[in-house]
Amino acid sequence: MAPFRALRICLLLLGTLLFSIGPVQALTVPALKGRVNDYAQILSPATISQLDNALKYFEQQESTQLVVLTVPTLEGDSLEDFSIRVAESWKIGQKKIDSGAILLVAKQEKKLRIEVGYGLEGKLTDLVSGRIIHDIIVPSFKEGNFDQGIINGVTAMMEAVKGEFSAKSVPPKKNSKQNDPAGMIVPLVIFFVFLGNFLHQNRPAAAAIGAVGCPLFGLFFLGFSWITLLILVIVGLFGGLIASTMLSGGGHGGGFFLGPGFGGFGGSSSGDDSGGFSGGGGDFGGGGASGDW
Amino acid sequence: MQRPIKLFTLFLIALTLSGCGYNALQMKEEAVSKAWADIESNLQRRADLIPNLVETVKGYAGHEKETLTQVTEARSKASSIQLSPADLGNPAAMKQLQEAQGGLTSALSRLMVVVEKYPDLKANQSFRDLQSQLEGTENRINVARQRYNQAVEDFNASIRVFPASLTNSLLLHLQKKEYFKAEAGAQAVPKVNFK
């Protein structure tokens, strides 16, 4: 019964961990619904579809993602803080070239901001963003014409960044950071073959060493995370057990059965893709300009 | 049976060393240095904008000499103090830099208040462009500061947590890093003096 009890404790721990995640923040970043996110409901459906088409075409041509977000209120939050949080969580623009920008409008506060990704800072400078806001968008907004203001503003943004990137500058998709689960498979297989070969008579010992060694691999290759460690303890436990059983005959492919099981690790990090559109992983550093009307 | 076990132990020790944060600590320290470089380039960018700004304001508000001189002086003081990555663990050096940069921030915000009295200047295109650039730079400094502080928090915590703390005290001897706090002058709202 002891293994079951241990398993139950593990599951309990896992549950507690899952619930304790999630930082508390002033104003939550709304979900990325598409290229035009009109949460303040200030745009007509015709404008939204017109913008959406134009921005879609623009992304195909220029590898640049421009996104519009309108919110009813900032709830006391600072425009710039909220804006950078949106940028960090949506990750608009392509990875590595950081080709994204966000036009953010807060209706109640009568404030707006253009947040520019690193890759577009050369063309859509603070100065240019400021001019687009003050000279192009704000006059229309002052008349209450949000549709025209946003259309003109987005058009001006597209004009500004045109030619910065071409359709070809699409970098190959890569796994995030140096956390490369694939790099872990070979050493891990060697580890288990090792384990199975030398401890084939002692299955509990093999299982114990597996349960300790496997998380150590995890620390080295995947970085620290309780959940990963927990999974790796279990994987190591069974891996050690199976390896010591399978390899007791003196060496037929111990790594063979572990390969496919580990393939699942790589794909587990892909986020949900709402409505066929998502940010490409672009980074932002606070560039752009703010204004009010 | 003896030799394989010895080999295996060696293998485990090698793994444990990397598991004890030897590599992670170095990478985290590098992340702090990188975040600091980002702050410095933005501070430099701000300093570079100021001569132009002062010239433009002079054209419209020439008799605001005192405010303009204060900005210029604060700028040269702020530019004279720089921190190398090795100084990031030095509280006194960090305090000095923060004071100098804070002085520049408050001199600039006083200038922006004075400017309110000159509608012609405020309507001037090059002044408005400079203002956009300056605001953008201040915002970049803010973002860079937050990211730097996060990197410092991450690093400082990791040299105190168990396996890595041992690795650090025995092998690496890395210093705790200083935070770059929001400037005292930046929080105080400048007083408007209508005469």
Interface residues (C-beta under 8 A of the other chain):
Chain A: E80 I84 T125 D126 L127 S129 G130 R131 H134 F194 N197 F198 G213 L216 F217 L219 F220 G223 F224 F284 G285 G286 G287 G288 A289 S290
Chain B: M1 P4 I5 F8 F11 L12 L15 T16 S18 G19 N23 A24 D38 R128 D129 Q131 S132 Q133 E135 G136 T137 N139 R140 N142 V143 A144
